[in-house]
């Protein structure tokens, strides 16, 4: 067994697993920066639906490819990491890639729901205004007929 491998029997909880990760490795800092930049782009482009759709699909493709990324990273980890984190079950890749991407996708969906509710309120107000105007018009017509 390689000296940098972590004995899986020594990990008893998810929090212990997170503590065993060296979060100061440059590629992990870059990955965290990628997630932060994605979140910033999501918030900044909240009014641009086409950009958000492309971002949403791109993020979902990252999740879809996570298994392939995990396999490739498990084979080539010496090129970019100090330790071998990439397990066959995908716990590490799910933690550092898939989970934050899912959070970003949930933020996009939340923005879309908020905008839908806002547009629905505008439509309801317009319908109410149109009904009030129609009601006033019929009252005016009735008054003219009685005169």
Secondary structure, DSSP 8 states (H G I E B T S, - for coil): --TT---GGG--SHHHHHHTS-TTSHHHHHHHHHHHHHHHHHHHTTT-HHHHHHHHHHHHHHHHTHHHHHHHHHHHGGGT-SS----TT-HHHIIIIIHHHHHHHHHHHHHHHHHHHHHHHHHHHHHHHHHHHHHHHHHHHHHHHH-
